[in-house]
C-alpha cells in the first residue's frame, strides 16, 4: 500500500499542476476582462510578485495533486465499507485543500470565506462522488447482466 501511495502521489503532481493551470484559464475567461490572470492579485501581493506567486501556486497545486493521488489508494482497501473509504478520503483531501485554498487566496481570509469555500468543496466532492458511484453501478449492472 505504501508503494502504491508513493507512486500515485508522484503521478498526481503533474495532474494537480495541470488542473490548477486549467482553473486559472477558466477563471481568467470568466473574470479576467480579456486578460489572463495566472493567480489572484492578493497572492501576487503576498508573494512579492507575479512569478513568485505562480511558482508557489504551481508547487501547492502539485502537492494537492499528490495528496489526491496518494489518498486514492483508500478506494482499494477491500475490507472497508464505501462509507469508511469515502469518509477517510474526504478527511485527507479536505485537510490538504483547505490550507492550500487559504494560502493561495482562493478563499476570502475570514470565517465566512472559509465556510463558503468548504461548502463549495463539499458540494463539488458530493457531485463527483455521486457521479462516479452512478457510473460504477451501471458498469456492475452490465457485468451482472452478461453473467446471467
C-alpha positions, 0 to 999 in steps of 0.5 A: 500500500505504501508503494502504491501511495508513493507512486500515485502521489508522484503521478498526481503532481503533474495532474494537480499542476495541470488542473490548477493551470486549467482553473486559472484559464477558466477563471481568467475567461470568466473574470479576467476582462480579456486578460489572463490572470495566472493567480489572484492579485492578493497572492501576487501581493503576498508573494512579492510578485507575479512569478513568485506567486505562480511558482508557489501556486504551481508547487501547492497545486502539485502537492494537492495533486499528490495528496489526491493521488496518494489518498486514492489508494483508500478506494482499494482497501477491500475490507472497508465499507464505501462509507469508511473509504469515502469518509477517510478520503474526504478527511485527507483531501479536505485537510490538504485543500483547505490550507492550500485554498487559504494560502493561495487566496482562493478563499476570502481570509475570514470565517465566512470565506472559509465556510463558503469555500468548504461548502463549495468543496463539499458540494463539488466532492458530493457531485463527483462522488455521486457521479462516479458511484452512478457510473460504477453501478451501471458498469456492475449492472452490465457485468451482472447482466452478461453473467446471467 
